[in-house]
Amino acid sequence: MERDGLEALLDTAGIDSRRLRHALMLVCDTQWWTLANLVRQSATSRRSIEALLREVELERDGDRFRVPLAHTPDYQDLFAVSEPPADPVAHLLPHYEHVLKRMRELIANAPAARQALDHVSATPETVVRRALLLGARFWLRGARVLCVGDHDLTSLALRLTHPEAEVTVVDIDERILAYIDAQDLGVTTRWADLRLGLPSSVRDHDLAITDPPYTPEGWACSPRVPSRG
């Protein structure tokens, strides 16, 4: 089974390939699909689905199609096995109680918030949900994720939930960087004053997340960087 074209398509989509991977899983689950139904179910553009279908082995019945059962094992390592529901992480949380427990400890022992840096701490559950949401929305295997400021320790939650992702933190607070380093979870840290711009060593990433300031004073002294929302 030739997969070069399919793998190239998914590689080009990068971290945004999750919907295509879910569509691939759907056409491999033995039921028949029409193009319109697959577009609707996968929430993916018609053009993207057409490109996907050109790269897989299909059997057809009129306007319906599916991957023959004999060929579904050829694609299983490429699947995204579920689509995000209305609450995209509620069903995942029970499986990550160990991560939530660890994050409670990590956040409790983290350096105190600094008013001068406009720190407002997130709860452990929020941080874990944030990490799981990124995994539900993006394909993080091998992805390079940059946390622009990380007093909330999102980087640690990401490594605990998605150890296959490469995570880097850039922050002006040396205490936070040292604390993250001390956890030995494989997070790369870089000091930077973002009012002077990002260091050149952290500009080549697939995904960047940040938490915007919450007060007028924080906005006045902060660089204009993209927010998570």
C-alpha positions as CSV (number, residue, x, y, z in Angstrom):
1,M,0.0,0.0,0.0
2,E,1.5,3.3,-1.1
3,R,1.1,6.0,1.5
4,D,3.5,8.7,0.4
5,G,0.8,11.0,-0.9
6,L,-1.3,10.6,2.1
7,E,1.5,11.2,4.5
8,A,2.6,14.2,2.5
9,L,-0.9,15.7,2.8
10,L,-1.0,15.2,6.5
11,D,2.5,16.5,7.0
12,T,1.6,19.7,5.0
13,A,-1.4,20.2,7.3
14,G,1.0,19.9,10.3
15,I,-0.6,20.5,13.7
16,D,-3.9,21.3,12.0
17,S,-4.2,17.8,10.5
18,R,-6.4,16.4,13.3
19,R,-9.7,16.9,11.3
20,L,-8.2,15.2,8.3
21,R,-7.0,12.3,10.5
22,H,-10.5,12.0,12.0
23,A,-12.0,11.9,8.5
24,L,-9.5,9.2,7.6
25,M,-10.7,7.2,10.6
26,L,-14.3,7.6,9.6
27,V,-13.9,6.2,6.1
28,C,-12.0,3.3,7.7
29,D,-14.8,2.3,10.2
30,T,-16.7,0.1,7.7
31,Q,-19.7,2.4,7.2
32,W,-20.6,4.0,3.8
33,W,-20.1,7.7,3.3
34,T,-21.1,10.3,0.8
35,L,-18.9,13.3,0.3
36,A,-21.4,15.7,1.8
37,N,-21.9,13.6,4.9
38,L,-18.1,13.2,5.5
39,V,-17.6,16.9,5.1
40,R,-20.3,17.6,7.6
41,Q,-19.3,14.9,10.1
42,S,-15.6,15.9,10.1
43,A,-16.1,19.7,10.0
44,T,-13.6,19.8,7.2
45,S,-13.6,21.7,4.0
46,R,-14.9,19.9,0.8
47,R,-11.6,20.5,-0.9
48,S,-9.6,19.0,1.9
49,I,-11.8,15.9,2.0
50,E,-11.5,15.5,-1.7
51,A,-7.7,15.7,-1.4
52,L,-7.7,13.1,1.3
53,L,-9.9,10.7,-0.7
54,R,-7.5,10.9,-3.7
55,E,-4.8,9.4,-1.5
56,V,-6.6,6.4,0.0
57,E,-7.9,3.1,-1.4
58,L,-11.7,3.2,-1.7
59,E,-14.5,0.9,-2.7
60,R,-17.7,2.5,-4.1
61,D,-21.4,1.9,-4.2
62,G,-23.0,4.6,-6.3
63,D,-22.1,7.9,-4.7
64,R,-21.1,6.2,-1.4
65,F,-17.6,5.1,-0.5
66,R,-15.4,3.6,2.2
67,V,-12.0,2.1,2.7
68,P,-12.2,-1.7,2.2
69,L,-11.9,-3.6,5.5
70,A,-8.8,-5.4,4.3
71,H,-7.0,-2.0,3.9
72,T,-8.0,-0.2,7.2
73,P,-5.0,-1.6,9.1
74,D,-2.7,0.2,6.6
75,Y,-3.9,3.6,8.0
76,Q,-4.5,3.0,11.7
77,D,-1.3,4.7,12.9
78,L,-2.4,7.9,11.2
79,F,-5.9,8.1,12.8
80,A,-7.2,10.8,15.2
81,V,-9.6,8.5,16.9
82,S,-12.1,11.0,18.1
83,E,-13.5,14.4,17.2
84,P,-13.8,17.2,19.9
85,P,-17.3,17.1,21.4
86,A,-19.1,20.3,22.7
87,D,-16.9,20.2,25.7
88,P,-13.8,18.8,24.0
89,V,-12.0,17.6,27.2
90,A,-14.7,16.6,29.7
91,H,-14.5,13.0,28.6
92,L,-10.7,13.0,28.9
93,L,-10.3,14.5,32.4
94,P,-11.1,11.2,34.3
95,H,-8.2,9.6,32.5
96,Y,-5.8,12.3,33.7
97,E,-6.4,12.4,37.4
98,H,-2.7,11.6,37.9
99,V,-1.8,14.6,35.9
100,L,-4.2,16.8,37.8
101,K,-2.8,15.6,41.1
102,R,0.7,16.3,39.9
103,M,-0.2,19.8,38.7
104,R,-1.8,20.6,42.1
105,E,1.5,19.9,43.7
106,L,3.5,21.8,41.1
107,I,1.3,24.9,41.2
108,A,1.2,24.9,45.0
109,N,5.0,24.9,45.2
110,A,5.6,27.3,42.3
111,P,7.1,30.8,42.8
112,A,4.6,33.3,44.1
113,A,2.8,35.6,41.7
114,R,4.4,39.0,41.0
115,Q,2.0,41.9,40.8
116,A,4.5,43.8,38.8
117,L,4.3,41.2,36.1
118,D,0.5,41.0,36.3
119,H,0.4,37.4,37.3
120,V,-3.0,35.8,37.9
121,S,-2.7,32.1,38.5
122,A,-4.9,29.6,36.8
123,T,-6.3,26.6,38.8
124,P,-4.7,23.2,38.3
125,E,-7.8,21.9,36.5
126,T,-7.8,24.9,34.1
127,V,-4.2,24.2,33.3
128,V,-4.8,20.5,32.6
129,R,-7.9,21.3,30.6
130,R,-5.8,23.8,28.6
131,A,-3.2,21.1,27.7
132,L,-5.9,18.6,26.8
133,L,-7.7,21.1,24.6
134,L,-4.5,21.8,22.7
135,G,-4.3,18.1,22.0
136,A,-7.9,17.9,21.0
137,R,-7.5,20.7,18.5
138,F,-4.0,20.1,17.2
139,W,-1.9,17.1,16.2
140,L,0.9,17.5,18.8
141,R,3.0,14.5,18.0
142,G,6.4,16.0,17.1
143,A,4.9,19.5,17.2
144,R,7.0,22.4,18.6
145,V,5.0,24.4,21.0
146,L,6.1,27.8,22.5
147,C,4.7,29.1,25.7
148,V,5.1,32.9,25.7
149,G,5.2,33.4,29.4
150,D,4.3,30.6,31.7
151,H,3.6,31.5,35.3
152,D,0.6,29.1,35.0
153,L,3.0,26.2,34.2
154,T,1.0,25.2,31.1
155,S,4.3,23.8,29.7
156,L,4.5,21.2,32.4
157,A,0.9,20.1,31.9
158,L,1.6,19.8,28.2
159,R,4.6,17.6,28.8
160,L,2.6,15.4,31.2
161,T,-0.3,15.0,28.9
162,H,1.5,15.1,25.5
163,P,5.1,13.9,26.1
164,E,5.5,13.6,22.3
165,A,5.4,17.4,21.9
166,E,8.5,19.6,22.1
167,V,7.7,22.4,24.5
168,T,9.7,25.6,25.0
169,V,9.0,28.5,27.5
170,V,10.2,32.0,27.1
171,D,9.7,34.3,30.2
172,I,11.2,37.3,31.9
173,D,10.8,35.7,35.4
174,E,14.0,33.8,36.1
175,R,12.3,32.1,39.1
176,I,9.7,30.5,36.8
177,L,12.3,29.3,34.4
178,A,14.4,27.8,37.1
179,Y,11.3,26.1,38.6
180,I,10.4,24.6,35.3
181,D,13.9,23.4,34.7
182,A,13.9,21.7,38.2
183,Q,11.0,19.5,37.3
184,D,13.1,17.7,34.6
185,L,10.2,17.2,32.3
186,G,12.0,18.0,29.1
187,V,10.8,21.6,28.7
188,T,13.3,24.0,27.1
189,T,13.5,27.4,28.8
190,R,14.7,30.7,27.5
191,W,14.9,34.1,29.3
192,A,13.7,37.1,27.3
193,D,12.2,40.5,27.8
194,L,9.5,40.4,25.1
195,R,9.3,44.2,24.9
196,L,12.6,43.7,23.0
197,G,11.2,40.8,20.9
198,L,11.4,37.1,20.8
199,P,14.9,35.5,20.9
200,S,15.9,34.2,17.5
201,S,16.3,30.7,18.9
202,V,12.5,30.4,19.6
203,R,11.0,31.9,16.5
204,D,10.6,28.6,14.6
205,H,7.7,26.9,16.3
206,D,4.4,25.3,15.1
207,L,2.2,26.8,17.8
208,A,2.6,29.6,20.2
209,I,0.3,30.2,23.2
210,T,0.2,33.0,25.7
211,D,-2.0,34.4,28.5
212,P,-2.8,38.1,28.0
213,P,-2.6,40.6,30.9
214,Y,-5.8,41.2,32.9
215,T,-5.4,44.8,33.9
216,P,-4.8,48.2,32.2
217,E,-1.5,48.4,34.0
218,G,-0.5,45.0,32.6
219,W,-1.4,46.0,29.0
220,A,0.6,49.2,29.4
221,C,3.9,47.5,30.2
222,S,3.4,44.3,28.1
223,P,4.5,43.6,24.5
224,R,1.7,43.2,21.9
225,V,1.8,39.4,21.4
226,P,-1.0,37.1,20.1
227,S,-3.3,35.6,22.8
228,R,-4.6,32.1,23.0
229,G,-8.2,33.1,22.2
